Amino acid sequence: MAQKARKDRAKANAAALNNLHVGALAVNALFLLAHFLLRPRSLLAWFLLSLPSFLCQFVLEKSGRPVYDPATKALKSAGEDLAAQGLTEYMFDVVWVTWFADVLVILFGNWAWVVWTVVPAYGLYKGYGMMGAAKGMMGGGGMPAGMDAGAGAGAGAAPAGNRKQRRMAA
């Protein structure tokens, strides 16, 4: 059963990576063709703002590509789950926003690179949310004003902790 799950993840990862690379090739080739054949756009801005996208694609390729044994063609590693939430999801978002900005720059001009500012803004937003969650886990929430540690810990109060800890305390 576990082998089937690994094979399914390997197949899904390979398909996702192939789609990612084909999409990147299409969008970047379209940008370069539009630059050289239609209207010149800033190649420096394109390179600098596409660099994070290229790096994300490289990291996704290295971590998610399935590895097969060359002799037996057996699956050695299915790679990391590319459908996972968190950093993997953010890397895909960086790639897609960069593609969107590329297309907008082709259509409307260099000022459309402003759309790309969504990437660091979203990263700051997520980072701020993670810092708030970390404070809460570290006990940084604190007690409400006017309440000391002994108050509310009377005979009828439930012990702190998760359900298993409360059952063991009772």
TORPASE-350567 format. One record per atom (N, C-alpha, C): residue number from 1; atom name; x, y, z. Coordinates in nm, 3 decimals. Layout:
[NUM 'CA' [X Y Z]]
...
This chain:
[1 'N' [0.082 -0.119 0.000]]
[1 'CA' [0.000 0.000 0.000]]
[1 'C' [0.087 0.126 0.000]]
[2 'N' [0.195 0.123 0.079]]
[2 'CA' [0.282 0.240 0.085]]
[2 'C' [0.354 0.260 -0.049]]
[3 'N' [0.387 0.150 -0.115]]
[3 'CA' [0.454 0.160 -0.245]]
[3 'C' [0.364 0.226 -0.347]]
[4 'N' [0.233 0.198 -0.341]]
[4 'CA' [0.139 0.260 -0.435]]
[4 'C' [0.132 0.410 -0.409]]
[5 'N' [0.132 0.451 -0.285]]
[5 'CA' [0.128 0.593 -0.252]]
[5 'C' [0.254 0.663 -0.301]]
[6 'N' [0.367 0.597 -0.286]]
[6 'CA' [0.492 0.655 -0.337]]
[6 'C' [0.490 0.669 -0.488]]
[7 'N' [0.438 0.567 -0.557]]
[7 'CA' [0.429 0.572 -0.703]]
[7 'C' [0.333 0.682 -0.747]]
[8 'N' [0.221 0.695 -0.676]]
[8 'CA' [0.125 0.800 -0.710]]
[8 'C' [0.187 0.939 -0.690]]
[9 'N' [0.260 0.958 -0.580]]
[9 'CA' [0.324 1.087 -0.555]]
[9 'C' [0.432 1.114 -0.660]]
[10 'N' [0.508 1.011 -0.698]]
[10 'CA' [0.610 1.027 -0.800]]
[10 'C' [0.548 1.069 -0.933]]
[11 'N' [0.436 1.006 -0.969]]
[11 'CA' [0.368 1.039 -1.094]]
[11 'C' [0.313 1.182 -1.089]]
[12 'N' [0.253 1.219 -0.977]]
[12 'CA' [0.197 1.354 -0.963]]
[12 'C' [0.309 1.459 -0.965]]
[13 'N' [0.419 1.431 -0.898]]
[13 'CA' [0.532 1.525 -0.896]]
[13 'C' [0.591 1.543 -1.036]]
[14 'N' [0.609 1.433 -1.107]]
[14 'CA' [0.666 1.441 -1.242]]
[14 'C' [0.575 1.522 -1.334]]
[15 'N' [0.444 1.500 -1.324]]
[15 'CA' [0.350 1.576 -1.407]]
[15 'C' [0.352 1.724 -1.370]]
[16 'N' [0.354 1.755 -1.240]]
[16 'CA' [0.355 1.895 -1.196]]
[16 'C' [0.482 1.965 -1.241]]
[17 'N' [0.595 1.897 -1.230]]
[17 'CA' [0.722 1.958 -1.272]]
[17 'C' [0.727 1.977 -1.424]]
[18 'N' [0.677 1.880 -1.498]]
[18 'CA' [0.675 1.895 -1.644]]
[18 'C' [0.586 2.012 -1.686]]
[19 'N' [0.468 2.025 -1.623]]
[19 'CA' [0.380 2.138 -1.653]]
[19 'C' [0.446 2.270 -1.614]]
[20 'N' [0.516 2.270 -1.503]]
[20 'CA' [0.585 2.391 -1.457]]
[20 'C' [0.691 2.434 -1.557]]
[21 'N' [0.769 2.340 -1.606]]
[21 'CA' [0.876 2.373 -1.700]]
[21 'C' [0.823 2.413 -1.837]]
[22 'N' [0.719 2.348 -1.882]]
[22 'CA' [0.658 2.385 -2.011]]
[22 'C' [0.597 2.525 -2.001]]
[23 'N' [0.530 2.554 -1.890]]
[23 'CA' [0.473 2.687 -1.870]]
[23 'C' [0.581 2.794 -1.865]]
[24 'N' [0.689 2.766 -1.794]]
[24 'CA' [0.799 2.862 -1.784]]
[24 'C' [0.861 2.887 -1.921]]
[25 'N' [0.881 2.781 -1.996]]
[25 'CA' [0.938 2.796 -2.129]]
[25 'C' [0.846 2.880 -2.218]]
[26 'N' [0.717 2.852 -2.213]]
[26 'CA' [0.623 2.924 -2.298]]
[26 'C' [0.617 3.072 -2.262]]
[27 'N' [0.604 3.104 -2.134]]
[27 'CA' [0.590 3.244 -2.093]]
[27 'C' [0.718 3.322 -2.119]]
[28 'N' [0.832 3.265 -2.084]]
[28 'CA' [0.958 3.336 -2.103]]
[28 'C' [0.994 3.349 -2.251]]
[29 'N' [0.965 3.248 -2.331]]
[29 'CA' [0.989 3.258 -2.475]]
[29 'C' [0.897 3.363 -2.537]]
[30 'N' [0.772 3.368 -2.492]]
[30 'CA' [0.679 3.468 -2.540]]
[30 'C' [0.728 3.609 -2.504]]
[31 'N' [0.780 3.624 -2.382]]
[31 'CA' [0.832 3.755 -2.342]]
[31 'C' [0.950 3.796 -2.430]]
[32 'N' [1.043 3.704 -2.451]]
[32 'CA' [1.161 3.737 -2.531]]
[32 'C' [1.124 3.764 -2.677]]
[33 'N' [1.031 3.686 -2.731]]
[33 'CA' [0.985 3.712 -2.869]]
[33 'C' [0.918 3.848 -2.880]]
[34 'N' [0.835 3.881 -2.782]]
[34 'CA' [0.768 4.011 -2.784]]
[34 'C' [0.870 4.124 -2.771]]
[35 'N' [0.973 4.101 -2.690]]
[35 'CA' [1.076 4.203 -2.673]]
[35 'C' [1.151 4.228 -2.803]]
[36 'N' [1.192 4.122 -2.869]]
[36 'CA' [1.275 4.138 -2.988]]
[36 'C' [1.195 4.165 -3.115]]
[37 'N' [1.071 4.119 -3.123]]
[37 'CA' [0.994 4.136 -3.246]]
[37 'C' [0.892 4.249 -3.241]]
[38 'N' [0.833 4.276 -3.125]]
[38 'CA' [0.728 4.378 -3.118]]
[38 'C' [0.780 4.509 -3.058]]
[39 'N' [0.782 4.514 -2.928]]
[39 'CA' [0.828 4.634 -2.859]]
[39 'C' [0.932 4.596 -2.756]]
[40 'N' [1.039 4.670 -2.749]]
[40 'CA' [1.140 4.638 -2.648]]
[40 'C' [1.088 4.664 -2.507]]
[41 'N' [1.112 4.570 -2.421]]
[41 'CA' [1.082 4.581 -2.279]]
[41 'C' [1.215 4.569 -2.205]]
[42 'N' [1.215 4.603 -2.080]]
[42 'CA' [1.338 4.601 -2.003]]
[42 'C' [1.384 4.457 -1.977]]
[43 'N' [1.493 4.418 -2.040]]
[43 'CA' [1.547 4.284 -2.016]]
[43 'C' [1.611 4.274 -1.878]]
[44 'N' [1.666 4.385 -1.829]]
[44 'CA' [1.725 4.384 -1.695]]
[44 'C' [1.617 4.359 -1.589]]
[45 'N' [1.505 4.429 -1.601]]
[45 'CA' [1.395 4.407 -1.506]]
[45 'C' [1.341 4.266 -1.519]]
[46 'N' [1.328 4.218 -1.643]]
[46 'CA' [1.279 4.081 -1.663]]
[46 'C' [1.372 3.980 -1.596]]
[47 'N' [1.503 3.996 -1.616]]
[47 'CA' [1.597 3.902 -1.558]]
[47 'C' [1.596 3.909 -1.405]]
[48 'N' [1.602 4.030 -1.350]]
[48 'CA' [1.607 4.044 -1.204]]
[48 'C' [1.479 3.996 -1.136]]
[49 'N' [1.364 4.026 -1.196]]
[49 'CA' [1.238 3.986 -1.134]]
[49 'C' [1.200 3.842 -1.167]]
[50 'N' [1.262 3.783 -1.267]]
[50 'CA' [1.238 3.641 -1.297]]
[50 'C' [1.335 3.551 -1.222]]
[51 'N' [1.441 3.608 -1.169]]
[51 'CA' [1.541 3.527 -1.097]]
[51 'C' [1.480 3.450 -0.979]]
[52 'N' [1.395 3.512 -0.894]]
[52 'CA' [1.333 3.433 -0.788]]
[52 'C' [1.248 3.318 -0.842]]
[53 'N' [1.181 3.342 -0.954]]
[53 'CA' [1.100 3.236 -1.015]]
[53 'C' [1.189 3.121 -1.062]]
[54 'N' [1.302 3.155 -1.125]]
[54 'CA' [1.394 3.051 -1.172]]
[54 'C' [1.452 2.973 -1.054]]
[55 'N' [1.483 3.043 -0.945]]
[55 'CA' [1.536 2.975 -0.826]]
[55 'C' [1.431 2.885 -0.763]]
[56 'N' [1.308 2.931 -0.757]]
[56 'CA' [1.200 2.847 -0.703]]
[56 'C' [1.180 2.722 -0.789]]
[57 'N' [1.186 2.738 -0.921]]
[57 'CA' [1.171 2.623 -1.009]]
[57 'C' [1.286 2.524 -0.988]]
[58 'N' [1.406 2.575 -0.967]]
[58 'CA' [1.522 2.489 -0.942]]
[58 'C' [1.504 2.411 -0.812]]
[59 'N' [1.461 2.478 -0.706]]
[59 'CA' [1.441 2.412 -0.578]]
[59 'C' [1.330 2.308 -0.588]]
[60 'N' [1.221 2.344 -0.655]]
[60 'CA' [1.112 2.248 -0.673]]
[60 'C' [1.157 2.127 -0.753]]
[61 'N' [1.238 2.150 -0.855]]
[61 'CA' [1.291 2.039 -0.937]]
[61 'C' [1.378 1.948 -0.852]]
[62 'N' [1.470 2.006 -0.776]]
[62 'CA' [1.563 1.924 -0.697]]
[62 'C' [1.492 1.847 -0.586]]
[63 'N' [1.393 1.908 -0.525]]
[63 'CA' [1.328 1.841 -0.412]]
[63 'C' [1.212 1.751 -0.454]]
[64 'N' [1.149 1.779 -0.567]]
[64 'CA' [1.029 1.705 -0.602]]
[64 'C' [1.044 1.602 -0.712]]
[65 'N' [1.153 1.605 -0.787]]
[65 'CA' [1.168 1.511 -0.899]]
[65 'C' [1.190 1.370 -0.847]]
[66 'N' [1.111 1.272 -0.892]]
[66 'CA' [1.132 1.133 -0.852]]
[66 'C' [1.267 1.081 -0.903]]
[67 'N' [1.328 0.992 -0.825]]
[67 'CA' [1.457 0.934 -0.861]]
[67 'C' [1.435 0.784 -0.884]]
[68 'N' [1.481 0.738 -0.999]]
[68 'CA' [1.468 0.597 -1.034]]
[68 'C' [1.608 0.535 -1.042]]
[69 'N' [1.616 0.407 -1.007]]
[69 'CA' [1.741 0.334 -1.020]]
[69 'C' [1.766 0.310 -1.169]]
[70 'N' [1.883 0.352 -1.220]]
[70 'CA' [1.908 0.339 -1.364]]
[70 'C' [1.912 0.194 -1.412]]
[71 'N' [1.956 0.103 -1.328]]
[71 'CA' [1.970 -0.037 -1.371]]
[71 'C' [1.835 -0.109 -1.372]]
[72 'N' [1.758 -0.095 -1.265]]
[72 'CA' [1.634 -0.172 -1.253]]
[72 'C' [1.509 -0.091 -1.284]]
[73 'N' [1.525 0.039 -1.301]]
[73 'CA' [1.413 0.130 -1.325]]
[73 'C' [1.314 0.132 -1.208]]
[74 'N' [1.360 0.088 -1.091]]
[74 'CA' [1.275 0.089 -0.972]]
[74 'C' [1.278 0.228 -0.909]]
[75 'N' [1.169 0.264 -0.846]]
[75 'CA' [1.157 0.394 -0.781]]
[75 'C' [1.241 0.396 -0.655]]
[76 'N' [1.341 0.485 -0.651]]
[76 'CA' [1.425 0.499 -0.531]]
[76 'C' [1.367 0.603 -0.437]]
[77 'N' [1.322 0.715 -0.492]]
[77 'CA' [1.265 0.821 -0.410]]
[77 'C' [1.155 0.890 -0.490]]
[78 'N' [1.042 0.914 -0.424]]
[78 'CA' [0.931 0.980 -0.491]]
[78 'C' [0.946 1.131 -0.489]]
[79 'N' [1.039 1.182 -0.413]]
[79 'CA' [1.057 1.326 -0.400]]
[79 'C' [0.961 1.383 -0.296]]
[80 'N' [0.985 1.508 -0.260]]
[80 'CA' [0.896 1.574 -0.164]]
[80 'C' [0.760 1.598 -0.229]]
[81 'N' [0.657 1.605 -0.147]]
[81 'CA' [0.522 1.626 -0.197]]
[81 'C' [0.507 1.769 -0.248]]
[82 'N' [0.488 1.785 -0.377]]
[82 'CA' [0.476 1.918 -0.437]]
[82 'C' [0.336 1.977 -0.419]]
[83 'N' [0.245 1.899 -0.364]]
[83 'CA' [0.112 1.951 -0.334]]
[83 'C' [0.102 1.996 -0.189]]
[84 'N' [0.214 1.995 -0.118]]
[84 'CA' [0.215 2.032 0.024]]
[84 'C' [0.192 2.181 0.041]]
[85 'N' [0.136 2.217 0.154]]
[85 'CA' [0.117 2.358 0.186]]
[85 'C' [0.244 2.413 0.246]]
[86 'N' [0.248 2.543 0.260]]
[86 'CA' [0.363 2.608 0.322]]
[86 'C' [0.459 2.662 0.218]]
[87 'N' [0.587 2.635 0.237]]
[87 'CA' [0.690 2.692 0.152]]
[87 'C' [0.678 2.644 0.007]]
[88 'N' [0.642 2.518 -0.012]]
[88 'CA' [0.625 2.466 -0.148]]
[88 'C' [0.516 2.543 -0.221]]
[89 'N' [0.406 2.564 -0.152]]
[89 'CA' [0.294 2.638 -0.210]]
[89 'C' [0.336 2.782 -0.242]]
[90 'N' [0.413 2.844 -0.154]]
[90 'CA' [0.459 2.981 -0.177]]
[90 'C' [0.553 2.988 -0.298]]
[91 'N' [0.637 2.886 -0.316]]
[91 'CA' [0.726 2.886 -0.432]]
[91 'C' [0.647 2.877 -0.563]]
[92 'N' [0.543 2.796 -0.566]]
[92 'CA' [0.458 2.792 -0.685]]
[92 'C' [0.390 2.927 -0.706]]
[93 'N' [0.347 2.992 -0.598]]
[93 'CA' [0.285 3.124 -0.610]]
[93 'C' [0.382 3.226 -0.669]]
[94 'N' [0.508 3.220 -0.628]]
[94 'CA' [0.609 3.312 -0.683]]
[94 'C' [0.622 3.292 -0.834]]
[95 'N' [0.624 3.166 -0.875]]
[95 'CA' [0.636 3.136 -1.019]]
[95 'C' [0.515 3.189 -1.095]]
[96 'N' [0.395 3.163 -1.044]]
[96 'CA' [0.274 3.204 -1.116]]
[96 'C' [0.258 3.355 -1.120]]
[97 'N' [0.291 3.425 -1.011]]
[97 'CA' [0.281 3.571 -1.012]]
[97 'C' [0.384 3.629 -1.110]]
[98 'N' [0.501 3.568 -1.117]]
[98 'CA' [0.602 3.615 -1.213]]
[98 'C' [0.553 3.597 -1.355]]
[99 'N' [0.492 3.484 -1.385]]
[99 'CA' [0.437 3.462 -1.519]]
[99 'C' [0.329 3.566 -1.550]]
[100 'N' [0.242 3.591 -1.453]]
[100 'CA' [0.135 3.689 -1.471]]
[100 'C' [0.193 3.827 -1.500]]
[101 'N' [0.296 3.863 -1.424]]
[101 'CA' [0.362 3.993 -1.446]]
[101 'C' [0.428 3.997 -1.584]]
[102 'N' [0.489 3.887 -1.626]]
[102 'CA' [0.550 3.882 -1.760]]
[102 'C' [0.446 3.911 -1.869]]
[103 'N' [0.332 3.846 -1.858]]
[103 'CA' [0.227 3.865 -1.958]]
[103 'C' [0.175 4.009 -1.955]]
[104 'N' [0.158 4.065 -1.835]]
[104 'CA' [0.113 4.203 -1.826]]
[104 'C' [0.215 4.300 -1.885]]
[105 'N' [0.342 4.272 -1.865]]
[105 'CA' [0.447 4.358 -1.922]]
[105 'C' [0.445 4.349 -2.074]]
[106 'N' [0.422 4.231 -2.128]]
[106 'CA' [0.411 4.217 -2.274]]
[106 'C' [0.296 4.302 -2.326]]
[107 'N' [0.183 4.298 -2.257]]
[107 'CA' [0.064 4.367 -2.305]]
[107 'C' [0.064 4.517 -2.278]]
[108 'N' [0.111 4.558 -2.158]]
[108 'CA' [0.091 4.697 -2.116]]
[108 'C' [0.219 4.778 -2.096]]
[109 'N' [0.334 4.715 -2.097]]
[109 'CA' [0.458 4.791 -2.082]]
[109 'C' [0.529 4.764 -1.949]]
[110 'N' [0.643 4.826 -1.934]]
[110 'CA' [0.730 4.800 -1.820]]
[110 'C' [0.668 4.837 -1.685]]
[111 'N' [0.575 4.931 -1.683]]
[111 'CA' [0.516 4.970 -1.556]]
[111 'C' [0.440 4.855 -1.491]]
[112 'N' [0.404 4.755 -1.568]]
[112 'CA' [0.329 4.641 -1.513]]
[112 'C' [0.414 4.553 -1.421]]
[113 'N' [0.545 4.578 -1.416]]
[113 'CA' [0.627 4.502 -1.321]]
[113 'C' [0.586 4.531 -1.177]]
[114 'N' [0.512 4.637 -1.156]]
[114 'CA' [0.464 4.672 -1.022]]
[114 'C' [0.380 4.558 -0.964]]
[115 'N' [0.313 4.483 -1.050]]
[115 'CA' [0.233 4.369 -1.004]]
[115 'C' [0.319 4.271 -0.926]]
[116 'N' [0.445 4.262 -0.961]]
[116 'CA' [0.534 4.165 -0.897]]
[116 'C' [0.556 4.199 -0.750]]
[117 'N' [0.528 4.322 -0.707]]
[117 'CA' [0.546 4.358 -0.566]]
[117 'C' [0.452 4.279 -0.475]]
[118 'N' [0.355 4.212 -0.533]]
[118 'CA' [0.267 4.126 -0.453]]
[118 'C' [0.349 4.015 -0.386]]
[119 'N' [0.453 3.968 -0.450]]
[119 'CA' [0.531 3.855 -0.397]]
[119 'C' [0.595 3.889 -0.262]]
[120 'N' [0.677 3.995 -0.251]]
[120 'CA' [0.734 4.024 -0.120]]
[120 'C' [0.630 4.071 -0.019]]
[121 'N' [0.525 4.139 -0.064]]
[121 'CA' [0.421 4.184 0.027]]
[121 'C' [0.351 4.064 0.091]]
[122 'N' [0.320 3.964 0.010]]
[122 'CA' [0.255 3.843 0.062]]
[122 'C' [0.350 3.768 0.156]]
[123 'N' [0.479 3.765 0.122]]
[123 'CA' [0.577 3.701 0.210]]
[123 'C' [0.585 3.770 0.345]]
[124 'N' [0.582 3.902 0.346]]
[124 'CA' [0.582 3.975 0.473]]
[124 'C' [0.455 3.948 0.553]]
[125 'N' [0.342 3.944 0.485]]
[125 'CA' [0.216 3.914 0.551]]
[125 'C' [0.218 3.776 0.617]]
[126 'N' [0.264 3.675 0.541]]
[126 'CA' [0.271 3.540 0.597]]
[126 'C' [0.373 3.532 0.711]]
[127 'N' [0.486 3.601 0.695]]
[127 'CA' [0.587 3.602 0.800]]
[127 'C' [0.535 3.665 0.927]]
[128 'N' [0.459 3.774 0.916]]
[128 'CA' [0.402 3.840 1.032]]
[128 'C' [0.302 3.747 1.101]]
[129 'N' [0.221 3.677 1.023]]
[129 'CA' [0.126 3.582 1.080]]
[129 'C' [0.196 3.468 1.152]]
[130 'N' [0.308 3.421 1.096]]
[130 'CA' [0.382 3.313 1.160]]
[130 'C' [0.448 3.361 1.289]]
[131 'N' [0.492 3.487 1.292]]
[131 'CA' [0.550 3.541 1.415]]
[131 'C' [0.446 3.550 1.524]]
[132 'N' [0.324 3.589 1.490]]
[132 'CA' [0.215 3.596 1.587]]
[132 'C' [0.182 3.458 1.641]]
[133 'N' [0.181 3.358 1.553]]
[133 'CA' [0.153 3.221 1.596]]
[133 'C' [0.266 3.170 1.686]]
[134 'N' [0.389 3.205 1.652]]
[134 'CA' [0.502 3.161 1.734]]
[134 'C' [0.497 3.224 1.872]]
[135 'N' [0.458 3.350 1.880]]
[135 'CA' [0.444 3.416 2.011]]
[135 'C' [0.340 3.344 2.094]]
[136 'N' [0.229 3.308 2.032]]
[136 'CA' [0.123 3.238 2.105]]
[136 'C' [0.169 3.102 2.155]]
[137 'N' [0.250 3.032 2.076]]
[137 'CA' [0.299 2.900 2.118]]
[137 'C' [0.404 2.912 2.226]]
[138 'N' [0.477 3.022 2.227]]
[138 'CA' [0.583 3.040 2.327]]
[138 'C' [0.528 3.098 2.456]]
[139 'N' [0.398 3.121 2.463]]
[139 'CA' [0.340 3.175 2.585]]
[139 'C' [0.347 3.326 2.589]]
[140 'N' [0.367 3.389 2.478]]
[140 'CA' [0.374 3.534 2.472]]
[140 'C' [0.239 3.600 2.478]]
[141 'N' [0.132 3.521 2.481]]
[141 'CA' [-0.002 3.578 2.485]]
[141 'C' [-0.028 3.650 2.616]]
[142 'N' [0.026 3.598 2.726]]
[142 'CA' [0.011 3.664 2.855]]
[142 'C' [-0.127 3.645 2.914]]
[143 'N' [-0.140 3.684 3.042]]
[143 'CA' [-0.267 3.676 3.112]]
[143 'C' [-0.345 3.804 3.089]]
[144 'N' [-0.476 3.797 3.091]]
[144 'CA' [-0.556 3.919 3.082]]
[144 'C' [-0.528 4.008 3.203]]
[145 'N' [-0.549 4.137 3.186]]
[145 'CA' [-0.521 4.233 3.293]]
[145 'C' [-0.607 4.201 3.415]]
[146 'N' [-0.546 4.210 3.534]]
[146 'CA' [-0.618 4.189 3.659]]
[146 'C' [-0.633 4.044 3.697]]
[147 'N' [-0.572 3.954 3.625]]
[147 'CA' [-0.585 3.812 3.656]]
[147 'C' [-0.448 3.758 3.693]]
[148 'N' [-0.437 3.702 3.812]]
[148 'CA' [-0.309 3.643 3.849]]
[148 'C' [-0.311 3.495 3.819]]
[149 'N' [-0.198 3.430 3.838]]
[149 'CA' [-0.184 3.289 3.798]]
[149 'C' [-0.274 3.199 3.878]]
[150 'N' [-0.304 3.233 4.003]]
[150 'CA' [-0.386 3.146 4.087]]
[150 'C' [-0.534 3.166 4.064]]
[151 'N' [-0.573 3.279 4.014]]
[151 'CA' [-0.715 3.307 3.994]]
[151 'C' [-0.770 3.218 3.885]]
[152 'N' [-0.889 3.168 3.903]]
[152 'CA' [-0.952 3.086 3.802]]
[152 'C' [-0.907 2.941 3.809]]
[153 'N' [-0.813 2.908 3.897]]
[153 'CA' [-0.768 2.771 3.909]]
[153 'C' [-0.837 2.705 4.026]]
[154 'N' [-0.963 2.740 4.047]]
[154 'CA' [-1.041 2.687 4.159]]
[154 'C' [-1.076 2.541 4.138]]
[155 'N' [-1.164 2.494 4.225]]
[155 'CA' [-1.199 2.353 4.226]]
[155 'C' [-1.273 2.313 4.099]]
[156 'N' [-1.352 2.403 4.039]]
[156 'CA' [-1.431 2.368 3.922]]
[156 'C' [-1.359 2.389 3.790]]
[157 'N' [-1.240 2.447 3.792]]
[157 'CA' [-1.169 2.476 3.667]]
[157 'C' [-1.104 2.350 3.611]]
[158 'N' [-1.109 2.336 3.480]]
[158 'CA' [-1.046 2.221 3.414]]
[158 'C' [-0.895 2.243 3.410]]
[159 'N' [-0.817 2.138 3.430]]
[159 'CA' [-0.672 2.153 3.421]]
[159 'C' [-0.630 2.193 3.279]]
[160 'N' [-0.518 2.266 3.271]]
[160 'CA' [-0.467 2.309 3.141]]
[160 'C' [-0.410 2.190 3.065]]
[161 'N' [-0.398 2.204 2.935]]
[161 'CA' [-0.338 2.099 2.852]]
[161 'C' [-0.438 2.044 2.754]]
[162 'N' [-0.393 1.946 2.678]]
[162 'CA' [-0.483 1.887 2.580]]
[162 'C' [-0.575 1.785 2.646]]
[163 'N' [-0.663 1.726 2.570]]
[163 'CA' [-0.765 1.636 2.626]]
[163 'C' [-0.702 1.517 2.697]]
[164 'N' [-0.599 1.460 2.640]]
[164 'CA' [-0.535 1.343 2.701]]
[164 'C' [-0.473 1.379 2.836]]
[165 'N' [-0.410 1.495 2.844]]
[165 'CA' [-0.352 1.541 2.970]]
[165 'C' [-0.460 1.568 3.073]]
[166 'N' [-0.573 1.624 3.031]]
[166 'CA' [-0.683 1.651 3.126]]
[166 'C' [-0.742 1.522 3.178]]
[167 'N' [-0.755 1.418 3.093]]
[167 'CA' [-0.808 1.290 3.140]]
[167 'C' [-0.714 1.225 3.240]]
[168 'N' [-0.585 1.237 3.215]]
[168 'CA' [-0.489 1.176 3.308]]
[168 'C' [-0.484 1.250 3.440]]
[169 'N' [-0.511 1.382 3.439]]
[169 'CA' [-0.509 1.460 3.562]]
[169 'C' [-0.632 1.433 3.647]]
[170 'N' [-0.742 1.389 3.586]]
[170 'CA' [-0.867 1.366 3.660]]
[170 'C' [-0.868 1.235 3.733]]
